Amino acid sequence: MASQPLAVRPVSTPADRKAFINVAYLLNRDDPNWVAPLRSEVAGTIDPKKNAWFSHAHGQLFIATRGGEPVGRISAHVDTLALEMPAEKGFGPGTGFWGMFDAADANTAKALINTAEDWLRNQGMIRAIGPVSLSIWEEPGLLIKGHDHPPTVMMGHHPTKYQGWIEAAGYLPIKQLMTYELDISVEFPPIVNRIIASGEKNPRIRIRPVDKKNFEAEAELILAILNDAWSDNWGFIPLTQPEIADVGKKLKPIVFEDLIQIAELDGEPVAFMITLPDLNEAIAPLNGSLFPFGWAKLLLWLRKPQVRTMRVPLMGVVKRLQSSRMASQLAFMMIEYIRRASVKNYGASRGEIGWILDDNQGMRSIAETINSHVNRIYQLYARQL
């Protein structure tokens, strides 16, 4: 097939969209650490009618074929909220993105990236950042460390060869996103336990589980803290109301009250921590499909997950408390309460925190203080067009 001419075309039909989704399964099927996502979930991600991110973004999918057989794919997209942010915050005017990148070989990779760049230029973009698939809140960055173990829920996994292909296209690293892993079956260091005990004696502090019966109200509360806490972070794009509704709908089946904690100070919610059982452990054997029996297995698992790993995808403390002792104390208390519940109620023994920006010294310090270490690094690249 290598002697056949390579063709890259825009995805325009239902058959094209199906082929676009299937490329990832074809090219990654021999990687023992790649977890096949549910095809229905991927289909929803690329469908403007089902993904609220498209309310402020637009893009184009491309598929590469050789001899009529799919050998690669890529997306190119523009996010209007990213265009509006100050350039010093990471994105800004003239910045477009590409992602959902898979390629069988170096020539295919080059052709796909060139095609995505041409599309971005036609949209008036002067800079490209990738891979971002599709939103910065979904799967940003290329895996450059941690190929020897599977990703947790909502995290990507990529072959080692992609790094060389992307850098050969003229892309330079601009930011690293890290995940930290730790053994949660053992207690935290004595200094952390003393900080937690001190907080438990403080009448101003209350740590409470989320109330799933008031799911929408709790989601709004967490969103407000998140948008305040993360507003100064590199690459931060506020989640919109339609997006938070989407996220809530998708995550509600794996939301468990004892795994999401809200911290109150003098009766005011000021911090939160979201933890998810690693859904990838349940879907890995399904090969991307709920049929014929996958749906029944997944529903049974969701009743009361028993997992090895818990992932902390989001955590935040309101800006006015950041860099204070109180912020660290609240964080340690939420982490400890969720650690206890994870071990006792779900049989978990491993935790994964992240992603965390490489320049977020506060969160990195908290992660290191509880004896966790970096297990995966995702790298974002950029190039002037």
C-alpha positions in Angstrom: 0.0 0.0 0.0 3.0 2.3 0.6 3.4 2.8 -3.1 -0.2 4.0 -3.5 -0.8 7.8 -3.7 -1.8 9.6 -0.5 -5.0 11.7 -0.5 -6.3 14.0 2.2 -9.9 15.1 1.9 -12.4 16.9 4.2 -14.9 14.9 6.0 -18.3 15.7 4.5 -20.6 12.6 4.6 -21.8 10.2 7.3 -19.5 7.5 5.8 -16.6 9.9 6.1 -17.4 10.6 9.7 -17.6 6.9 10.5 -14.2 6.3 8.8 -12.7 9.3 10.7 -13.7 7.7 14.0 -12.5 4.3 13.0 -9.0 5.4 12.0 -7.9 5.7 15.6 -9.0 2.1 16.3 -7.2 0.8 13.2 -3.9 2.6 14.0 -3.8 2.0 17.8 -5.2 -1.6 18.0 -1.8 -3.1 18.6 -0.9 -0.8 21.5 -1.7 -2.7 24.7 -1.9 0.6 26.6 -4.4 2.4 24.3 -7.9 2.3 25.6 -10.5 2.3 22.9 -13.1 5.1 23.6 -16.8 4.3 23.1 -17.5 5.1 19.4 -20.8 6.8 20.5 -18.8 9.2 22.7 -16.4 10.1 19.9 -19.3 10.6 17.5 -20.9 13.0 20.0 -17.7 14.9 20.4 -17.4 15.7 16.7 -21.1 16.4 16.2 -22.0 20.2 16.4 -25.5 19.2 17.4 -24.3 17.2 20.4 -21.2 19.1 21.6 -21.9 22.5 23.1 -18.3 23.5 22.5 -19.4 24.2 18.9 -21.5 27.1 20.2 -18.3 29.2 20.3 -16.1 27.2 17.9 -16.1 25.8 14.4 -13.8 23.4 12.5 -13.2 20.9 9.8 -12.3 17.2 10.0 -9.9 15.6 7.5 -9.2 12.0 6.6 -6.1 10.6 4.8 -6.4 7.6 2.6 -3.9 5.5 0.6 -5.2 3.2 -2.0 -8.7 3.9 -0.7 -7.8 2.7 2.8 -7.8 5.2 5.8 -4.3 5.9 7.1 -4.8 9.1 9.2 -7.0 11.9 10.4 -6.8 15.4 11.8 -9.1 18.2 12.9 -8.6 21.9 12.4 -10.6 24.4 14.5 -11.0 27.9 15.6 -12.4 28.8 19.1 -13.8 32.3 19.3 -13.3 32.4 23.1 -9.6 31.6 22.6 -9.3 34.4 20.1 -10.6 36.9 22.6 -8.1 36.1 25.4 -4.9 38.1 25.8 -1.9 36.6 23.9 0.1 36.5 27.2 -2.4 34.0 28.5 -1.5 31.5 25.9 -3.8 31.9 22.9 -5.2 35.2 21.7 -6.0 36.8 18.3 -5.0 34.8 15.2 -4.5 31.5 17.1 -6.1 28.3 15.7 -5.8 24.7 16.7 -5.5 21.2 15.3 -6.1 17.9 17.0 -7.6 14.4 16.9 -4.4 13.5 15.1 -3.5 10.0 14.1 -1.2 8.9 11.3 0.2 5.6 10.0 3.6 7.1 8.9 5.7 10.3 8.7 4.5 11.2 5.2 0.9 11.0 6.2 1.5 13.0 9.3 3.2 15.8 7.3 0.3 15.9 4.8 -2.3 16.0 7.5 -0.6 18.8 9.4 -0.1 20.8 6.2 -3.7 20.4 5.4 -4.8 21.6 8.8 -2.5 24.6 8.6 -3.9 25.5 5.2 -7.4 25.5 6.5 -6.4 27.6 9.5 -4.7 30.1 7.2 -7.9 30.4 5.2 -9.7 31.2 8.4 -7.3 34.1 9.0 -5.2 32.4 11.6 -1.4 33.2 11.9 -0.5 30.7 14.6 -1.3 27.0 15.1 -1.4 25.1 18.4 -1.7 21.4 18.7 -2.7 18.8 19.4 -5.9 20.0 21.1 -8.8 17.5 20.7 -11.1 19.4 20.4 -11.5 21.8 23.4 -8.7 22.6 25.9 -11.0 21.0 28.4 -11.1 17.7 26.6 -7.8 16.1 25.5 -5.1 18.7 25.2 -1.4 17.9 24.4 0.6 15.0 23.1 1.7 12.3 25.4 5.6 12.4 25.7 6.0 10.5 29.0 3.9 7.6 30.4 3.5 5.4 27.3 4.1 2.3 29.5 0.6 2.4 31.2 -2.9 3.1 30.1 -4.5 6.6 30.5 -7.2 7.2 33.0 -10.7 8.5 32.1 -10.8 11.5 29.8 -7.0 11.4 29.1 -5.3 10.7 25.8 -2.7 8.2 24.7 -0.4 8.6 21.7 2.4 6.6 20.0 6.0 7.8 20.8 6.7 8.4 17.1 4.2 11.3 16.9 6.5 13.6 18.8 9.2 13.4 16.2 6.7 13.9 13.4 5.2 17.0 15.0 8.6 18.5 15.7 9.7 17.8 12.2 6.8 19.9 11.0 8.4 22.9 12.7 6.5 22.9 16.0 8.1 23.9 19.2 6.9 23.1 22.8 5.0 25.8 24.5 3.5 24.1 27.6 3.5 20.9 29.5 0.6 19.3 31.3 1.4 16.8 34.0 -0.4 14.1 35.9 0.7 12.8 39.3 0.1 9.3 40.6 0.2 8.1 44.2 -0.5 5.1 46.4 -3.8 6.0 48.2 -3.9 2.8 50.2 -1.4 4.3 52.7 -1.8 7.4 54.9 -0.3 10.7 54.0 2.9 12.0 55.7 2.5 13.2 59.3 2.8 16.9 58.4 -0.2 16.6 56.1 -2.2 14.7 58.8 -1.4 17.5 61.3 -2.7 20.1 58.9 -5.9 18.1 58.4 -6.4 17.7 62.1 -6.0 21.4 62.7 -8.6 22.2 60.0 -11.0 19.8 61.6 -10.8 21.8 64.8 -11.5 25.0 63.0 -15.2 26.0 63.3 -14.9 28.2 60.3 -14.2 25.3 58.0 -16.8 22.8 56.7 -16.0 20.1 54.2 -19.1 18.5 52.7 -19.9 16.0 49.9 -21.8 17.2 46.9 -25.5 16.7 47.0 -26.5 14.8 43.8 -30.2 15.4 44.4 -29.4 19.1 43.7 -27.0 18.2 40.9 -27.7 21.3 38.7 -27.3 23.7 41.6 -24.1 22.1 42.8 -22.7 22.1 39.2 -23.4 25.8 39.0 -21.6 26.4 42.3 -18.6 24.4 41.2 -18.5 26.2 37.9 -18.5 29.6 39.7 -15.5 28.5 41.8 -13.7 27.0 38.8 -14.1 30.1 36.6 -12.7 32.3 39.4 -10.0 29.9 40.6 -8.6 29.1 37.1 -9.0 32.6 35.6 -5.3 33.5 35.7 -4.1 30.2 34.4 -2.3 29.8 31.1 -4.7 28.7 28.4 -7.8 29.2 30.5 -11.1 29.4 28.5 -14.2 29.7 30.7 -16.6 26.9 30.5 -19.9 28.2 29.1 -23.4 27.3 30.5 -24.1 25.0 27.5 -20.8 23.2 28.0 -21.3 22.7 31.8 -24.7 21.2 31.0 -23.0 18.9 28.5 -20.3 17.9 31.0 -22.8 17.3 33.7 -24.9 15.1 31.5 -21.9 13.0 30.5 -20.4 12.7 33.9 -23.5 12.2 36.0 -23.4 8.4 35.7 -19.9 8.4 37.3 -20.5 11.1 39.8 -20.6 9.8 43.4 -21.3 12.1 46.3 -18.5 10.9 48.5 -16.0 11.5 45.7 -16.8 15.2 45.1 -16.2 17.5 48.0 -16.9 21.2 48.5 -15.1 23.3 51.1 -16.9 26.1 52.9 -15.3 28.9 54.9 -17.6 30.9 57.2 -20.5 29.3 55.3 -19.3 30.4 51.9 -18.3 27.7 49.3 -14.6 28.5 48.4 -13.1 25.3 47.1 -14.0 22.0 45.4 -12.4 18.7 44.4 -13.9 16.4 41.8 -12.8 12.7 41.7 -13.9 10.1 39.2 -13.6 6.4 39.3 -11.5 5.3 36.3 -14.1 4.5 33.7 -11.4 3.3 31.4 -11.0 0.2 33.5 -14.6 -0.7 32.6 -14.6 0.2 28.9 -11.1 -1.1 28.0 -12.5 -4.7 27.3 -15.4 -3.4 25.2 -13.3 -2.3 22.2 -15.3 0.9 21.8 -18.8 -0.7 21.5 -21.6 -1.2 23.9 -23.1 -4.0 21.8 -24.0 -6.7 22.1 -23.4 -7.1 25.8 -21.1 -4.1 26.7 -24.0 -1.9 27.9 -25.1 -4.5 30.4 -21.6 -4.9 31.8 -21.1 -1.1 32.0 -24.5 -0.6 33.8 -23.6 -3.3 36.3 -20.2 -1.6 36.9 -21.8 1.8 37.4 -24.0 0.6 40.2 -21.0 0.5 42.5 -17.6 0.7 40.8 -14.7 -1.3 42.2 -11.6 0.2 40.6 -7.9 0.4 41.1 -7.6 4.0 40.1 -9.3 7.3 41.0 -8.6 10.4 38.9 -8.9 14.0 40.1 -9.5 16.0 36.9 -10.5 19.3 38.6 -9.8 21.1 41.8 -10.0 24.7 42.6 -9.8 27.3 45.4 -11.2 30.9 44.9 -8.6 33.4 43.8 -8.6 35.5 47.0 -7.4 32.5 49.1 -4.8 31.2 46.7 -1.2 31.2 47.9 -2.5 31.2 51.5 -2.2 28.5 54.2 -5.9 28.2 54.2 -6.0 27.1 50.5 -3.5 24.3 51.2 -5.4 23.2 54.3 -8.7 23.0 52.5 -7.0 21.1 49.6 -5.4 18.6 52.0 -8.7 18.0 53.8 -10.7 17.4 50.6 -8.0 15.1 49.3 -7.9 13.1 52.5 -11.6 12.7 52.8 -11.8 11.5 49.2 -8.8 9.2 49.7 -10.6 7.5 52.6 -13.9 7.0 50.6 -12.0 5.8 47.6 -10.3 3.0 49.5 -13.2 2.1 51.8 -16.1 2.3 49.3 -14.5 1.5 45.9 -11.5 -0.6 46.7 -9.1 1.9 45.0 -5.4 1.8 45.7 -4.1 4.3 43.2 -4.8 8.0 42.6 -4.0 10.2 39.7 -4.1 14.0 39.9 -4.2 16.1 36.8 -3.6 17.5 34.5 -1.6 20.2 36.2 0.2 23.0 34.3 4.0 22.9 34.6 4.0 26.5 36.0 1.3 25.8 38.6 3.6 25.7 41.6 0.9 25.7 44.1 -0.8 22.5 42.9 2.5 20.8 42.1 3.7 21.5 45.7 0.5 20.0 47.1 0.9 16.9 44.8 4.5 16.4 45.9 3.7 16.9 49.6 1.4 13.9 49.6 4.2 11.8 48.0 2.9 11.7 44.5 5.1 11.8 41.4 4.8 12.7 37.8 3.7 9.7 35.8 2.5 11.3 32.5 3.4 14.4 30.6 1.4 15.9 27.8 3.1 18.6 25.6 1.5 21.4 23.6 3.2 22.7 20.5 2.9 25.9 18.5 4.1 27.2 15.1 3.6 30.5 13.3 1.8 30.0 10.0 
